[in-house]
Amino acid sequence: MPICTRIPEPTTARRRGAALTWVAVPALAAGLLTGAPAAAAPGPTIHAQGQGTCTPLEEPSAAGWSSYADVQRTLGQIERTSQGRVAVDSIGTTRQGRDILAARVGSGDRVVVVTGAIHGNERTGVEAQLALLKSLGTDNPASREILQGVTLVAIPMLNPDGVELNRRINDVTWAETVADFPQLAAADPAWYYRTSNLGSDLPGYDLNRDFHPDLDYVPQAEDLPGTSTDPGFYLNPESRAVRDAYVELQSEFGTVDAVVDLHHMGACNEQTGGPQDGKQVTIAIDYPPLGVGDGAKYLEDYPSLDQDDSRRHALAIMNGLRENVGAQSPLAGVVRYLHPEEREFAGQGRSAFALNGSASVLFEVRGQTQSFGQKQKGMLTKTVETGLRSLLESMADGSVDRLDGDDFYDYPDYGWDTAG
């Protein structure tokens, strides 16, 4: 069939409310989009070696992980070989001119959005999404069953500027932010703005604090700088791109059923309880941290918040990992992420979208990009891919709706909740 071509504009962020075309973009494979990679910054010195030990990594590196250019090429290849099943589009442009690429696949009524690498040195989510998209783009019975029930929008690399610097934050100055929002000229920088990060003196933002549950929110000087328990301000093109894609999916489907955010955590946490008691955590799963009473203070303004629904979706992932790989497999080293009742981060995307009625799930994979070697990379990437596929399967066949969200608490932790 003919392939339509649209080259994303290289330096202009998508206008709010502009429709996503979800058409083929062959130029991706040719590497025609903007964004030259920058030098990698030094990383941490903890190395997760094997299932139960942690040893120093003398030369931390991002070698072996997909770069921005790699993601461009791979998504282009997946799009071409999928014969129309996978459509790739740019949903926005970073401050440094790199396109924020999203891939859509499936025709089901249930919609799930997955984001990876919102922190640029947390990248198993990039590799896992590329592997999952390649699999779903291939015509086979398992993929057909998923795609008949689910529409997946995958954003493998949300923070390509941070990825190219091999660090957590993106690459933008406060002066550039004020240029975008002149009403902030007299305001202090947002609390999650940083002047440097991981050995790089370039400033930027922790993008995972830049979300607000009011999807029409416009930054106001009187709201800044804010605190860690406040919503964010949509100061960055990356967070606005996800928000705008989310709003467009709401308009198309009526609701976005689930949002999944892929991250990394410390490399050397040990499980407390469960079939792998005392072994290293492979992956921790969480629902939105919205303070006491399951976010009770937000319900008047955001009555569609359903924390139990988030726990059911989290449980589908956790159960799927154990069922697919066996309870004693390193891939099944799954625990609950740190979640004291008072923990509250309204500015995270998973919280903002949960307040808009989506089930929201956090993946926290062991170690940062530089914290483990190629063997660990492969194992942990497979864990994320298996967890994502488990979620899609449970949404496609409706089994996620039959789970008991309270069973989430039966999973072990890593020492923060002794009742686990």
N, C-alpha and C positions, 0 to 999 in steps of 0.2 A: 504494500500500500504506500502511497506517497507520504513523504515525511515533511511536515511543516517546519520551518526554521524561524527562530526568533533569537537574535543575539542580544542578551541582556545589556542594557546601557552600563558602561563601565564605571561611572563615577557618580551617578545620581540615584539616590535611594528611592524606592518605589513610593509613589504618592499614596497616602492613606486612603483606603477604600478602592484602589484600583484592582481590578479583577486579575486573578492568576490565570494564565492561559493553559498551563500544564501541557505544553507542546514539546515536541522533540527538539533538542538543541545539539545538533551534530558538532558544532564548533567546540563543544567541551572537549571532545577527544583530540582535537587539533591543538589544544592549549592556547586558544585565541583570547581567552578572558584575561583580565589584568591581574597583577599581583605577584611581584617577584619575591621569593623567599628571603627572609633576613637571617642573620647569623643566630644560632642557638645559644641561649644563655646557660650558664652552669646550673646544675640541678642538685637535689639533695643527695646524701651519701648513704642512705639506707637501701639495702638490696635484699629483696625477699627471695631466698634461694631454697627452692624445694617447698614442701608442704609444712615443715615445722621449724625452720631456722631462718635467721636474718643475719646477713653478713655484710660488711662494707662493700660498696661498689666504687672502685678506685677512679674510674673514668665514666661518670654518668653521661648519657648521650640519648638523643632522640632518634638515633639511627634505627632503621627498620620500620618506623611508623610512617603512615601515609602523610605526605605533605599536602598542602593546599592544591598544588598542581597535580599530585597523584589522585586526589579526590575528584578533581575536574575530569581527568582522563577516565577514571574508573566508572564514574557515573555516566559519562558519555558512552562507554563500552556497554554497560548494563542496559542503557536505554536502547541502543541499536539492536543488541542481541535479544532483547525481550519481545521483539515483534509487536510493539505497541502496548505491552502490559505495564511498563514502567515509563512514566513521563517526568522529565526533569525541568525545573524552572528556577530562576533566581527570584527570591522573595525580598531582596534588599541588597544594599551595598555597604560595606564597612567604611569607616573613616579613611582607611588606606586604599580604598578602591577595589577590594576583593568582593566578589559576589557571594552571597549567602545562598547556597544551593539546597533545594528541597526536591525530593523524589516522591511521587505519588503512585500508588499501586493498589489495585483492588476496586471492587464495585459494591461492597456491602454497605448496609445501612449504619453499621457501627463504625465510628471514626476514632482513630487513635493517632496522636501526634507524638513523635519521638525526637528528642534533641540530644546531640552529643557534643562534647568538647566546648561547652560554654566556658569552661576553664581550659586554657590552651595546652596545659600539660597533663590533661586527663583524657586519654585517647583510645582506650579499648572500645568506647562507644562508637568511635568513627569506624574502626575495623569491623565491629560486629554488625553495624547497620549496612555497610557495604556488602558483607557476606550474606546477610539476610535478604537484601534487595536482589542480589544475584540469584539466590535460591528461589525467591518468589517470582522472579521474572522468567523462570523456566517452567514450561508446561509439564506439570506432573500432578497426580491426584491429590497429594497433600497440599500443594500450593493452591490448586483450584478450590479446594474446600475452604481454605482460609480466605481467599480473595472473593469468594461469593458472599461471605458474611461480614467482611471487614474492609474498610478503606484505610490504608496506612499512608500517612504523610511523614516521611523521615527527613530529618535535617541533620545529616551526619556531622558537619563541622560548623557549629554556630559562631565560633570565635576564631576565624582563620587568621586574623592579625595576631592573636595571642599564640596560636599554634606555631606560626612562623617564628615567633620569638621564644618558643618553648617555655612559656610561662603562663601563670594563672590569668592575668588581666589582659585587656585589649590594649590598643595603642591610640590614645587620644589625649589632648591637653584640655585643661579647664577653659582656657581661652577659646578653643574651638567649640566647646560646649556652649559658652556664652554667645558665640557668634551664631549658633543655631537657635538659641533662646535668649534674645536680648533682654527679656524681662528678668533674667537672673544676674544682671551685671553687678548688682550690689549684694548678692547673696554669697554666703560661704559655700565652698564646694561640698557636694554630697558626701556623707560620712564614708561611703564605700569607694570614693575616689582615692587613688594612690599615686604618689609621685615616682615610685619605682617598684620593682618586683623581681625577685629571683635573679639578682645580679644585673638587671637591665635598668638604666636610669630613665628610660622612657616612661611617662606617666600613663595612666589608664584607669579603668573601672573593674571592680568585681561585678561582672554582668549578672551574676546570680543573685544580686540584691536590687536590680534595676526594674522590677516589675510592680505593677499596681493592680489591684482587683477591679478598680474603675477603668474599664477598657477605653474610655474616652478622656482619661486624665491628661491634662496639659501641665507641665512643670510651672510652679509658682514660687516666687522668691521667699515668701513667708513660710513655705514648707521645708526649706533647706536650713541646715544640713541634714536634719532627721537623725534617727537612731536605728540600731539594729532591729528593733521590734516594729518599726514603722514600715509601711509600703515604700517601694522605690518610686522613681520619678520618670521612667521612660526617657532617659537622657541620651541613650545610645541607639544607633541604627539597628544593632543586633536584636535588642529586646523589642524594639518597635516592629521589626520584621516578623518575629514570632507572634506578637500580639495581632498584627494585621492579618497574618495567615489564619490565626485562630478565629478571628472575627468573620473572615470570609467563609470558613468552614461552618461556623455557627449559622450564617446566613443561608448556606447551601443545604445543610442537613438538619438544622434546628438545634442541634447540640453537638458538642465534641465529647464523646463518651469517656475518653481517657487521654491523659498526657503523661509521658514517661520521660524522666530526666536522668541522663547517664553521667555518673561522676566516679571519682576515686577517693579513697580514704587512706589512713595509715597502713603501713605494710605489715606490721607485726602484731596485730591484735589476735588474741586467742579466744576461741569459743568457750563459753561457760554453759555446760549442760548439753544435752542432745547427743546424737550418735557419734559426733566428732569432738566430744568434750576435750579441751586442752590442745586441739590442733589449731593451725592458723585459719583465720577467717578468710574465705575466698571472696564472698560478696555479702553485703548487708543491704537490706531492703527497708523502705520506710514509707509512711503516709505523711501528709502535710503537717508540719509543726506550727500549730496555730494557738498555742497557749492552753490554758486550763479549760476543762469541760468540753474537750473536742472542738475548741474554737467557738464556745458559746457566745462570747461578746460580739462576734461577727454576724450572728444569725439574723439579727433584725435588719441589717442592711443587705445581707447576702444569704437569703433563706434557702437557696439551692445547695449550700454546702452539705455534703454527705460523707463524713469521715469513714463511716462503715463501708461505704461503697469503695473508697480508696483502699481500705484494708482487704476487701474481697479481691480486688485486682492484684494487690501485693501478694496475697496468699496464693492466687493462681500461678504467679511466677515462682514462688518458693516451692509449692507442691510440684510444679512441673519440672523444676530442676531435679528434685529428688527422684521423681518417677522416671525421668528420662535417662539419668546417669547412674542411679543407685545411691543409697544413703551414705555409703562410705567413700564414694568418689571425691577427689579433691574439688571437682566442679560443683559438688553438692554441699560445700562448706558454707551454707547460707544461714545468716542470723538476722536479727532485728537491729536496725541502726539506732544510734543514740537518740532517745526520745523521752526525756523526762517530761512530765505533764506541763511544766511551766515553759518549756522550750518554745520559742515563738519567733518565726521569721516570715512576716507577711510580705516582704519584698522579694521572696523567691518565686520563680515562675510556677513551681508546683503548688505553692500556696495561692497565688493570684488566680490561677485557672481552677483550682478546687473551689474557691469562693464563687466561681461562675458556674458551678455545677458539674465539673468534670471529675471523674476519679483520677487521682494523681499519685504517681509512684516514683520513688527515688531509688536508683541503683547506686551503691557505693562500692566500687571494686578495690581490692587490696592494692596499695602502692600507687605512686604517681608514675608518669611515663618513664622517668629515668630510674625507677626503683627496682626494676627486675629485668632479666635477660630475655632472650628470644623464646625459651621454653615456657617461662611464665607468661609471656605475652600471648602465646598461642592458647594456653590453657584458659587464661582469664578472658580472652576475647571469645572463646567458645562458650564460656559460662554465660556471658552477656547475650550472645546470640541465642543460646538455648532458652534463657529466661524470656527473651522477647518473643520467641516463637511460641513458648508455652502460653504467654498472655494472649497472643493473637488466636491461638487454637481455642482457648477457653472463651474468648469473646465470640468467635465465629460459631461455636456450637451451643452457646448460651450457658455453659457449665459454670462460668464465673458468677452467674446470678444465684446459683444454688449453694454457694459456699457460705459458711458462717464466718463473718468477719472477726468474731472473737477468737477463732482458732489461730489467727495471726499471732496472738500472744503466747501460743504454745511453742513457738520457735525459740531457740536459745538466743542469748545476747553475747556480748564480749566483756562481761564483768561490770557493766554500768547498772544493771538491775539484778540484784542477787536472787530475786524470785524466779529468774529465767532458768 
